[in-house]
Amino acid sequence: MSRTETLTWIQDIVAETVFVDTHEHLVEESRRFSSRSDRLLPCDDWALLFRDYLQQDLDCAGMGAEDKRQFYDPEVSPLDKFKIVSPYWERVQHTGYAKTFSITIRELYGVKSFAIENIEQLASQYQDVRKPGLYERVLKEVCRISECHVNSLERIFMETAQPSLLRQDLSIMELSRCSLTDIKNVESELGVQIGSFDDWLAAIDLYFEKFGNKAVAVKYVGAYYRALNFGHVDRHVAEQQFTTLIAARPFIGSEGAQALEDYLFHYCLRKAQEYGLPVKLHTGYLATNDSMPLGRVRDNAVDVCLLLQTYPNIRFVLMHIGYPYQDEYLALCKQYSNAYVDLCWAWIINPDACVRFLTEFLVSVPAHKILTFGGDFIVAENIVGHSVIARRGIAESISALVDRRWIDRGAVPELVTRLMQLNANELFPKARAA
């Protein structure tokens, strides 16, 4: 076969293979059809497709607060929304985020390009597709995804109406961070009262008792606001900080807050280990603008080493390949038997870097230690474009290795299945009876 023929052959195999999607933030489908607008769903028209993550590129390209407010205003017409966004679209249209949008509107709505003459069609098709059964159609029929892992932004653990399709993470960020807001939310979700440190630990225990056998993993996203260097804090120190916090005394300070979180994070890890749950850690790039402390992001890989050593029986999933410091994550996964890496989100941050990463991973690390797709979206429709980009990248990576004779042609079908399905099926527990 020529190189072109090899690539086409592998693309066909990848296209036919069903994905396991290991990371989304999908709201419950019923919420998509409610009439309210909120921070997660600011509108219900095609502009919502910009919400994840294309809006960040628009911000970086100069879109101001007033333009953004009008763009998501439900009362602004589709044509006026196009006029608002088009100057910024011209600047960002070639990024991974923008390509996701372009592919989605083509594959899902039949809209050839994001242009003024196609806006009426886009507006109409958005509404036609947005009907009950949306998630089943988009995920299974269009994207060829068997199941999604969802880190809910609505609850610490979402008892979803679609448990076989939307498998749920148990978030331990709120349980570890333990702010006054977190305490109120836990009281509301569990129907308990928190008056002491023992009460808080009992609430953590109750989350695991209720949901530990239903959860696919635990998830921690604290790297958005702190380093992953969790010290081992004595219980009495953590209890003292908690008591000060709930007594509504002066703020406990950053050192006190970190000491409390450090203790509770380790407490949650021990519970995850007890229930045999993998631990998903956000690493790498932050979904923000003008606020990313790159030094701390760079040190995530260094900080994770101690966790890997301290908990050899916990399987840690290092999300987003630690981009832009992905080389360190190759080393972590090659060195530590309990380290796994996930390409979720990363494909659209930098598609070319992800092709290189997967290519290097396959010739340096055991192939079972990588997960190759997670859209990381609140809005299901965007998964369409992201999944196309991920499939393309997987095919390009494997094709390059076949051409260079690092991988034998006969091994390709089995390898594709492993990367797109088997690794996730082996790593994550199936739902068990509570």
C-alpha positions in Angstrom: 0.0 0.0 0.0 1.0 3.6 -0.6 1.0 6.0 2.3 -2.3 7.4 1.1 -3.8 4.0 0.9 -2.6 3.0 4.3 -4.1 6.1 5.9 -7.4 5.5 4.1 -7.5 1.9 5.3 -6.8 2.9 8.9 -9.3 5.8 8.7 -12.0 3.2 7.7 -11.2 1.0 10.6 -11.3 3.9 13.0 -14.5 5.1 11.6 -16.2 1.8 12.1 -15.0 1.4 15.7 -17.3 2.6 18.5 -15.7 5.0 21.1 -16.0 4.9 24.8 -16.1 8.6 25.8 -14.3 9.1 29.1 -15.1 12.7 29.9 -18.0 15.0 29.5 -19.9 17.6 31.5 -23.3 17.1 30.0 -26.3 18.5 31.8 -29.2 16.2 32.2 -31.1 16.1 28.9 -34.3 17.3 30.6 -32.4 20.5 31.5 -31.7 21.2 27.9 -35.5 21.4 27.3 -36.3 23.7 30.2 -37.2 27.3 29.5 -34.7 28.9 31.8 -31.3 30.4 30.9 -28.4 30.1 33.3 -24.6 30.2 33.5 -24.4 26.7 32.0 -27.0 27.2 29.3 -27.1 31.0 28.6 -29.4 30.6 25.5 -31.0 27.9 23.4 -30.1 28.6 19.9 -27.0 27.9 17.7 -24.9 30.4 19.7 -24.9 27.9 22.5 -22.5 25.8 20.4 -19.9 28.5 21.1 -20.3 28.1 24.9 -17.7 25.2 25.0 -14.8 26.1 24.3 -14.9 28.3 21.2 -15.9 31.3 23.4 -12.4 31.3 24.9 -10.8 31.7 21.5 -13.3 34.6 20.8 -12.3 36.2 24.1 -8.6 35.8 23.2 -9.3 37.4 19.8 -10.8 40.5 21.4 -14.5 39.9 21.9 -15.7 42.2 24.6 -18.2 41.8 27.4 -21.0 43.6 25.7 -20.7 41.7 22.4 -20.6 38.5 24.4 -23.7 39.5 26.4 -25.7 40.2 23.2 -24.4 37.1 21.5 -25.9 34.9 24.1 -29.0 37.0 24.6 -32.1 34.8 23.8 -33.9 37.8 22.4 -31.2 38.7 19.8 -32.0 37.4 16.3 -29.8 34.7 14.5 -28.8 37.2 11.9 -27.7 39.8 14.4 -25.8 37.2 16.4 -23.9 36.3 13.2 -23.0 40.0 12.7 -21.8 40.2 16.3 -19.5 37.2 16.1 -18.3 37.3 12.5 -15.4 39.7 13.0 -13.9 37.5 15.7 -14.7 34.3 13.8 -12.5 35.4 11.0 -9.6 35.4 13.5 -10.2 32.1 15.1 -11.7 29.9 12.4 -8.6 27.7 12.0 -8.2 26.7 15.7 -9.2 23.3 17.0 -12.2 24.8 18.9 -13.4 26.5 15.7 -12.9 23.4 13.6 -15.1 21.5 16.1 -17.9 23.9 15.5 -17.5 23.8 11.7 -17.5 20.0 11.6 -20.5 19.8 14.0 -22.7 22.1 11.9 -21.7 20.2 8.7 -22.2 16.7 10.1 -25.2 17.3 12.3 -27.1 20.0 10.5 -25.9 19.7 6.9 -24.6 23.4 7.0 -21.7 23.6 4.6 -20.0 26.6 6.3 -20.5 29.3 8.9 -21.5 32.1 6.6 -24.3 34.7 6.5 -26.2 32.9 3.7 -26.4 29.7 5.9 -27.6 31.3 9.2 -31.3 30.7 8.6 -30.6 27.0 7.9 -28.3 26.7 10.9 -31.0 28.3 13.2 -33.7 26.0 11.8 -31.6 22.8 12.0 -30.5 23.5 15.5 -34.1 23.5 16.7 -35.0 20.5 14.6 -32.3 18.4 16.1 -32.9 19.7 19.7 -35.7 17.3 20.6 -36.2 14.6 23.3 -33.9 11.7 22.5 -31.1 14.2 21.6 -28.4 12.4 23.6 -29.1 9.0 22.2 -29.2 10.3 18.6 -26.1 12.5 18.9 -23.9 10.1 20.9 -24.9 6.7 19.6 -26.1 7.3 16.0 -23.9 10.2 14.9 -20.8 9.9 17.0 -20.8 6.1 17.4 -20.2 6.3 21.2 -21.3 3.5 23.4 -21.3 5.4 26.7 -20.0 8.7 28.2 -18.5 9.4 31.6 -20.0 12.5 33.0 -18.5 14.8 35.6 -21.7 16.6 36.5 -21.6 20.4 37.1 -25.1 20.2 38.6 -24.5 17.8 41.6 -21.6 16.1 43.3 -23.1 12.8 41.9 -25.8 13.0 39.4 -28.4 10.2 39.6 -29.0 10.5 35.9 -32.1 9.5 34.0 -29.9 7.7 31.4 -27.5 5.6 33.6 -26.4 3.2 30.8 -25.5 6.0 28.5 -24.3 8.7 30.9 -22.1 7.0 33.5 -21.3 9.3 36.3 -18.1 10.5 38.1 -18.3 11.2 41.9 -16.8 14.6 42.3 -14.5 14.9 45.3 -13.5 18.5 44.8 -16.4 19.9 46.8 -15.8 17.3 49.5 -12.1 18.2 49.7 -12.4 22.0 49.3 -15.1 22.2 51.9 -16.1 25.9 51.6 -19.2 27.2 53.3 -21.0 27.0 50.0 -19.9 23.4 49.6 -21.2 22.6 53.1 -24.6 24.1 52.3 -24.8 22.1 49.0 -23.9 18.8 50.8 -26.5 19.5 53.4 -29.1 20.1 50.7 -28.1 17.1 48.5 -27.9 14.5 51.4 -30.6 16.0 53.7 -28.2 16.2 56.6 -26.9 18.9 59.0 -23.2 19.6 59.3 -22.2 20.9 62.7 -18.8 19.3 63.3 -15.8 17.8 61.5 -17.2 14.4 62.3 -20.4 15.3 60.5 -18.4 16.3 57.4 -16.5 13.1 57.4 -19.7 11.2 57.8 -21.2 13.0 54.8 -18.2 11.9 52.7 -18.7 8.4 53.9 -22.4 8.6 52.9 -21.6 9.8 49.4 -19.4 6.8 48.9 -22.0 4.5 50.5 -24.8 5.8 48.3 -22.8 6.2 45.0 -19.5 4.4 45.3 -21.0 1.3 43.6 -22.6 3.4 40.9 -19.8 5.7 40.1 -17.3 5.1 37.2 -14.5 7.0 39.0 -13.9 9.9 41.3 -12.9 13.3 39.8 -10.9 16.1 41.2 -10.4 19.4 39.4 -8.7 21.4 42.1 -5.7 22.0 39.8 -7.6 25.0 38.6 -6.9 26.9 41.8 -4.0 25.1 43.6 -1.0 22.9 43.2 -1.4 19.1 43.4 1.1 18.9 46.3 -1.1 17.5 49.1 0.6 17.3 52.4 -0.2 14.8 55.1 -2.0 16.8 57.8 -2.8 15.6 61.3 -6.5 15.2 61.9 -6.6 17.6 64.8 -5.1 20.4 62.6 -7.8 19.8 59.9 -10.5 19.7 62.5 -9.4 23.0 64.1 -9.6 24.7 60.6 -13.0 23.2 60.0 -14.3 24.4 63.3 -13.1 27.9 62.7 -14.7 27.8 59.2 -18.2 26.9 60.3 -18.1 29.2 63.3 -18.1 32.1 60.8 -15.0 33.5 62.4 -12.5 35.5 60.3 -11.4 33.7 57.2 -9.1 30.8 58.0 -6.5 32.0 55.4 -4.9 30.2 52.5 -2.6 28.0 54.7 -5.6 26.9 56.9 -7.7 26.2 53.8 -4.9 24.2 52.2 -4.3 22.2 55.4 -8.0 21.3 55.6 -8.2 20.4 51.9 -5.0 18.3 52.1 -6.5 16.2 54.9 -9.8 15.8 53.2 -8.3 15.0 49.8 -6.3 12.1 51.3 -9.4 11.0 53.2 -11.4 10.9 49.8 -8.5 9.0 48.1 -8.7 6.3 50.8 -12.4 6.0 50.2 -11.8 5.7 46.5 -9.3 3.0 47.1 -11.8 1.2 49.4 -14.4 1.2 46.6 -11.9 0.3 43.8 -12.5 3.6 41.9 -10.0 5.2 39.6 -9.1 8.8 40.4 -9.3 11.3 37.6 -7.2 14.4 38.1 -7.3 17.5 36.0 -3.8 18.4 34.8 -2.5 20.8 32.3 -4.2 23.6 30.5 -7.0 25.7 32.2 -10.3 26.6 30.5 -9.9 30.3 31.3 -8.6 33.5 29.8 -5.9 35.8 31.1 -5.4 33.9 34.3 -3.4 30.7 33.9 -0.3 30.4 36.3 1.8 28.4 33.9 4.5 27.6 36.5 1.9 25.7 38.6 0.6 23.9 35.6 4.1 22.9 34.6 4.6 21.4 38.1 1.5 19.2 38.0 3.5 16.3 36.8 6.1 16.7 39.5 3.4 16.9 42.2 1.5 13.9 40.9 4.6 11.7 41.4 4.2 11.6 45.2 0.5 10.6 44.8 1.5 7.8 42.5 4.0 6.6 45.0 1.8 7.0 48.0 -1.2 5.2 46.6 0.2 2.3 44.4 -3.2 0.5 44.4 -5.1 3.5 43.0 -5.2 4.0 39.2 -4.7 7.7 38.5 -6.1 9.1 35.2 -4.1 12.2 34.3 -6.4 14.2 32.2 -5.8 16.3 29.1 -2.3 14.9 28.7 -0.9 17.7 30.9 -0.8 20.0 27.9 1.4 21.9 27.2 3.8 19.8 29.2 2.7 16.4 27.7 6.2 15.0 27.5 6.4 14.6 31.2 3.2 12.5 31.1 4.8 10.1 28.7 7.5 9.6 31.4 5.0 9.3 34.2 3.0 6.6 32.4 6.1 4.7 31.4 7.5 4.8 35.0 4.5 4.3 37.2 2.2 1.2 36.8 -0.8 3.1 38.2 -0.5 6.1 35.9 -2.8 6.5 32.9 -3.3 9.4 30.6 -6.4 10.7 28.9 -6.5 12.7 25.6 -9.9 14.1 26.6 -10.3 17.8 25.5 -6.7 17.9 24.3 -7.6 17.0 20.7 -9.2 20.4 20.2 -6.7 22.4 22.3 -4.0 21.4 19.9 -4.8 18.6 17.3 -1.3 18.5 15.9 0.3 18.1 19.3 -2.1 15.3 20.1 -1.1 13.3 17.0 2.5 13.7 18.0 1.7 12.7 21.6 -0.2 9.5 20.6 2.5 8.6 18.1 5.3 8.9 20.8 3.1 7.2 23.4 2.6 4.1 21.3 6.4 3.5 20.9 7.3 4.3 24.5 4.5 3.2 26.9 2.3 0.1 27.2 -0.7 0.6 25.0 -3.3 -0.1 27.6 -2.4 3.1 29.6 -4.0 5.7 27.3 -7.6 6.8 26.9 -8.2 8.5 23.5 -11.5 10.5 23.7 -13.5 12.7 25.9 -15.3 15.7 24.5 -15.4 17.7 27.8 -18.6 19.4 26.8 -21.7 20.7 28.5 -23.5 20.8 25.1 -23.9 17.4 23.5 -23.9 18.6 19.9 -20.3 19.7 20.1 -19.2 16.1 20.7 -19.8 15.5 17.0 -17.0 17.8 15.8 -14.6 16.7 18.5 -15.1 13.0 17.8 -14.4 13.5 14.1 -11.1 15.4 15.0 -10.1 12.6 17.5 -10.8 9.8 14.9 -8.7 11.7 12.4 -5.9 12.1 14.8 -5.9 8.5 15.9 -5.8 7.3 12.2 -2.9 9.8 11.4 -0.9 8.6 14.3 -1.2 4.9 13.7 -0.7 5.4 9.9 2.6 7.2 10.5 3.8 4.4 12.7 2.8 1.7 10.1 4.6 3.7 7.4 7.7 3.8 9.5 7.4 0.1 10.3 7.0 0.6 14.1 3.6 -1.1 13.9 2.8 -4.1 11.8 -0.3 -3.8 9.6 -1.8 -7.0 11.1 -1.8 -5.4 14.5 -3.8 -2.3 13.5 -7.4 -3.6 14.0 -6.7 -4.9 17.5 -4.8 -1.7 18.4 -7.6 0.5 17.3 -10.1 -1.4 19.4 -7.8 -1.2 22.4 -7.3 2.5 22.1 -11.0 3.4 21.4 -12.8 0.9 23.6 -10.9 -1.8 25.5 -8.6 0.4 27.6 -11.6 2.2 29.1 -13.6 -1.0 29.6 -10.6 -2.6 31.4 -9.8 0.4 33.5 -13.2 1.5 34.8 -15.5 -0.6 36.9 -18.9 -1.4 35.6 -21.9 -0.2 37.7 -22.5 -2.6 40.6 -25.5 -3.1 42.8 -25.6 -0.6 45.6 
